[in-house]
């Protein structure tokens, strides 16, 4: 129990910023336009800086191997998650528009805005390096398969490849190349980049809190599809990842633990924006993001405790 409380305190500290963001939105210190500005600052400045500096480590050959395994696991597990959402949607006889939104919101997690801070708290800078490799596989699928799910399938739109190879994916590739070649960023460049990257955690969590305050929580009550999204996203998917990792005892403990934690993240915070842009079911996606993010306040510390102290020995 003491270990559970310890992990809860560590992860719970992150949600101090979520609470500030929530209060800031309720007090109208933050607003929709402010959220857009914060999101752009994170996306274009702080997160790429955090990714590059966190991956600028003197990693061993074994850690590089772990990174490749994490990338492969990310692609496989996200695709497997998507297949499971197809089966569930078919069993529920959902309409195509609702089914696509359900699949999109459930299959893709918040592996960046929330996943990176949690990885940093639990595993340090090496955790960010591994989380970035997981995010690379996840994001390649998010910006291809995910965008396709949200498009009007009666009138296909051309996929913008700049969305796939966005600045964050390029930062991951650059960071991994630096680690692979064992090139260190000069101190004159590293220190300002590192300072910029450290702003990612509080800014991202403030944004999550502001998003929660914006959403009408009352609309979630009674929505069985959202309940199902939450159960699958926060419980079934990490349990699936846990089962797979238990079957791979030769893999590094930290790598296996990080994969499970990333699979336990709530629905992707950027998903509603993508759904709105491509004329998907924005309302359902938004409700799924809000519900899973709220309940992840409880489930993430639980999974972190299970993984670190009870299972991955």
Secondary structure, 3 states (H helix, E strand, C coil): CHHHHHHHHHHHHHHHHHHHHHHHHHCCCCCHHHHHHHHHHHHHHHHHHHHHHHHCCCCCHHHHHHHHHHHHHHHHHHHHHHHHHHHHHHHHCCCHHHHHHHHHHHHCECCCCCHHHHHHHHHHHHHHHHHHHHHHHHHHHHHHHHHHHHCCCCCCCCCCHHHHCCHHHHHHHHHHHHHHHCCCCCHHHHHHHHHHHHHHHHHHHHHHHHHHHHCCHHHHCCCHHHHHHHHHHHHHHHHHHHHHHHCCCCCCHHHHHHHHHHHCCCECCCHHHHHHHCCCCHHHHHHHHHHHHHHHHHHHHHHHHHHHHHHCC
